[in-house]
Amino acid sequence: MEQVIYKIINVVNNKFYIGSTTNKKVRFRQHRKLLRGNRHHCKHLQAAWNKYGEDKFEFVIVEVVPETMSLQQIEDIYLLQHVGQPMCYNSGYSADAPWRNAPPETTPNFGKVMAEQQKEKISTTLKEFYAADYFNHPRVGKKHTEEARLKIRQNRTTTAGENHYRYGKTLSDETKAKIGATQRGKSRAEGRKVSEEGRLKIRANIEAGRSHMHWLGRKHTEESREKMSKTVFAMPDGILFPSLTVTLKYYGMTMPTLRRALISGKPLSKG
């Protein structure tokens, strides 16, 4: 199917609605059906359709988007250019999230202060949603770009000493008790001892503001990798894989797909 950007143009005043599709025949039919039934999501386009009549509107292809490019990103460029202007019927600044990229002053909550009760409600809802399923989290299966990693690293290297958000603050006994309760019983690498040389390196990194970078440039030994790996038994093939990585390479799948199968306990079919 061809990726296209289209306009629904009012020939009376040249005002227009912008959209995108990979199947123009089906999409145009959907628009007409909704507009004829007075059920279209764009209220401005619907009002104009009701006022001028169906015969005063034309469906026009304005750009064919190559398959190598993101159709949504191209549509967003058109929307950012025209939404808010007198000639455009659209109200959303992004194809999949109407208020994304919108100027702050145009959003419905601009200048409003959210009540603490509302903040708590949103926080609780999101925590429950993420806890319900590992794959509900928006970052699952995604990787940071090298540029993003560099920014994170640069930001973290400036959080030591006076730059730390808790610098000069003392934890209350209640907070200490909560932290202790959450950490109690967890493994602390029992039996492992850090050499004097290792301690000096850790101390030097902390003083230099690099406490989180103790693994930078280091790699696990094959023995360590073997200890950390998890065996996977594939059914009905009856193959026992020594690790998740080997399983992925053998079947040619991604980590989120494999984890979903392992967590859900349901059969996984690929191909």
C-alpha positions in Angstrom: 0.0 0.0 0.0 1.1 3.6 -0.7 1.8 6.0 2.1 0.2 9.3 1.5 -0.6 12.7 3.1 -4.0 14.0 2.0 -6.2 17.0 2.4 -10.0 17.3 2.5 -10.4 20.7 0.9 -13.5 23.0 1.2 -13.6 24.4 -2.4 -15.8 27.4 -1.2 -13.1 29.0 1.0 -10.1 26.7 0.5 -9.9 25.6 4.2 -8.7 22.1 4.7 -8.2 19.0 6.9 -4.9 17.2 6.9 -4.6 13.4 7.3 -2.4 10.4 6.4 -3.1 6.8 5.4 -1.6 3.7 3.8 -5.0 2.9 2.1 -6.6 6.0 0.7 -9.6 4.2 -0.7 -10.6 2.8 2.6 -9.7 5.9 4.6 -11.6 8.3 2.3 -14.7 6.0 2.6 -14.4 6.1 6.4 -14.3 9.9 6.4 -17.3 10.2 4.2 -19.3 7.7 6.3 -18.5 9.6 9.5 -19.2 13.0 8.0 -22.5 11.9 6.5 -23.6 10.5 9.8 -22.5 13.7 11.7 -20.0 11.6 13.7 -16.6 12.9 12.6 -14.0 13.5 15.3 -13.0 16.8 13.8 -15.8 19.1 14.9 -14.7 22.0 12.7 -14.6 19.9 9.5 -18.0 18.4 10.5 -19.5 21.8 11.0 -18.3 23.0 7.6 -19.5 19.8 5.9 -23.0 20.3 7.4 -23.0 23.9 6.3 -21.7 23.7 2.7 -22.7 20.1 1.8 -20.7 17.1 0.6 -20.3 18.4 -3.0 -18.2 21.3 -1.8 -15.4 19.1 -0.5 -12.5 17.4 -2.4 -10.1 14.7 -1.3 -6.6 15.5 -2.6 -3.3 13.7 -2.3 -0.6 16.2 -1.4 2.4 14.0 -0.9 3.5 10.4 -1.4 5.7 9.3 1.4 8.5 6.7 0.7 8.3 3.5 2.7 11.7 4.2 4.2 10.3 7.3 6.0 7.9 7.5 8.9 4.4 8.5 7.7 3.4 9.8 11.2 6.5 12.1 11.4 5.7 13.6 8.0 2.1 14.2 9.0 3.3 15.8 12.2 5.4 18.3 10.1 2.3 19.3 8.2 0.2 19.6 11.4 2.9 21.7 13.1 2.9 24.0 10.1 -0.8 24.5 9.8 -2.7 23.7 13.0 -3.8 26.9 14.7 -3.9 28.8 11.4 -7.2 30.2 10.1 -7.3 27.8 7.0 -6.8 24.5 8.9 -9.7 22.5 10.3 -7.4 20.2 12.4 -7.0 20.9 16.1 -4.4 18.2 17.1 -0.7 19.0 16.8 0.4 15.4 16.4 -1.1 12.4 14.5 -1.3 10.1 17.6 -1.3 12.5 20.5 -3.3 15.7 19.8 -1.6 17.9 22.4 2.0 16.7 21.7 4.1 19.6 20.3 1.3 22.1 21.1 2.3 25.5 22.3 1.9 25.5 26.2 -0.6 28.3 26.2 -3.0 26.4 24.0 -3.2 23.3 26.3 -6.3 23.1 28.5 -4.3 22.9 31.8 -2.0 25.8 31.0 -1.5 28.0 34.1 -3.5 25.6 36.3 -1.9 24.0 39.4 -2.8 20.3 39.9 -4.2 19.4 43.3 -2.1 17.1 45.5 -5.0 14.6 45.6 -5.1 14.5 41.8 -1.3 14.0 41.6 -1.5 11.1 44.1 -4.3 9.6 42.1 -2.4 9.7 38.8 0.7 8.3 40.5 -1.2 5.4 42.1 -2.9 4.6 38.8 0.4 4.5 36.9 2.2 2.4 39.5 -0.6 -0.1 39.5 -0.6 -0.2 35.7 3.2 -0.8 35.4 3.1 -3.4 38.2 0.3 -5.4 36.6 2.4 -6.4 33.6 6.1 -6.1 32.9 5.4 -5.1 29.3 3.1 -2.2 30.3 6.2 0.0 30.9 6.8 2.3 27.9 10.6 1.6 28.0 10.4 -2.2 27.8 12.3 -3.5 24.7 13.7 0.0 23.9 17.3 1.1 23.9 18.7 4.6 24.5 20.6 6.1 21.6 24.3 6.9 22.0 23.4 10.6 22.2 20.9 9.9 25.0 23.4 7.7 26.9 26.0 10.5 26.7 23.5 13.0 28.1 22.6 10.7 30.9 26.3 10.1 31.7 27.0 13.8 31.7 24.1 14.6 33.9 25.0 11.9 36.4 28.6 12.9 36.7 27.6 16.2 38.1 25.4 14.8 40.9 28.1 14.2 43.4 28.8 16.4 46.5 27.0 19.7 46.5 25.3 18.9 43.2 23.5 15.9 44.7 19.8 16.6 45.2 20.0 15.4 48.9 23.2 17.2 49.7 23.1 18.6 53.3 19.8 16.8 54.0 19.3 14.3 56.8 16.9 11.3 56.5 14.3 11.1 59.2 14.1 7.9 61.4 10.9 7.0 59.7 12.4 7.2 56.2 15.5 5.2 57.4 13.1 2.5 58.7 11.3 2.3 55.4 14.5 2.0 53.4 15.7 -0.7 55.9 12.5 -2.6 55.6 12.6 -2.7 51.8 16.3 -3.8 51.7 16.3 -6.3 54.6 16.8 -9.9 53.5 18.2 -9.0 50.1 21.5 -10.6 49.0 24.6 -8.4 49.4 27.1 -10.7 47.6 27.6 -12.7 50.8 31.2 -13.9 51.1 32.6 -11.5 48.6 35.5 -9.3 49.7 36.8 -6.2 48.0 40.6 -6.0 47.8 42.4 -3.0 49.2 43.2 -2.0 45.6 39.5 -2.2 44.7 38.5 -0.1 47.7 41.0 2.6 46.7 39.5 2.7 43.2 36.0 2.9 44.5 36.9 5.7 46.9 38.7 7.6 44.0 35.6 7.2 41.8 33.3 8.5 44.5 35.5 11.5 45.2 35.7 12.2 41.4 31.9 12.0 41.1 32.0 8.7 39.2 30.5 6.4 41.8 28.1 4.9 39.2 30.8 4.3 36.7 32.7 1.5 38.5 31.9 -0.9 35.6 32.9 1.5 32.8 35.2 -0.2 30.4 35.0 -3.6 32.3 33.5 -6.8 31.1 32.3 -9.9 32.9 34.4 -13.1 32.6 33.0 -16.1 30.8 32.7 -17.8 34.3 30.7 -14.8 35.6 28.4 -14.8 32.6 27.8 -18.5 33.0 26.8 -18.0 36.6 24.4 -15.2 35.8 22.8 -16.9 32.8 19.4 -18.6 33.0 18.7 -21.9 31.2 15.7 -22.1 28.9 14.0 -25.3 28.0 12.2 -25.1 24.6 9.1 -27.2 24.0 8.2 -29.3 22.1 11.7 -29.3 20.6 13.1 -30.5 23.9 16.2 -28.3 23.6 17.9 -27.0 26.7 19.6 -23.7 26.1 22.3 -22.4 28.5 21.1 -18.8 28.4 18.5 -16.4 27.1 21.0 -14.9 24.6 21.6 -18.3 23.0 17.9 -18.9 22.8 17.4 -15.6 21.0 20.1 -16.3 18.5 18.7 -19.8 17.8 15.1 -18.7 17.1 15.9 -15.3 15.8 13.5 -13.4 18.1 13.8 -10.4 20.4 14.2 -10.3 24.1 10.7 -8.8 24.8 9.1 -11.6 22.8 10.9 -14.3 24.8 10.3 -12.7 28.2 6.6 -12.4 27.4 6.5 -16.1 26.8 8.5 -16.9 30.0 6.5 -14.6 32.2 3.0 -15.5 30.9 3.8 -19.3 30.7 1.8 -19.5 27.4 3.1 -21.3 24.3 5.1 -19.0 21.9 4.7 -19.4 18.2 6.9 -17.6 15.8 6.7 -17.4 12.0 
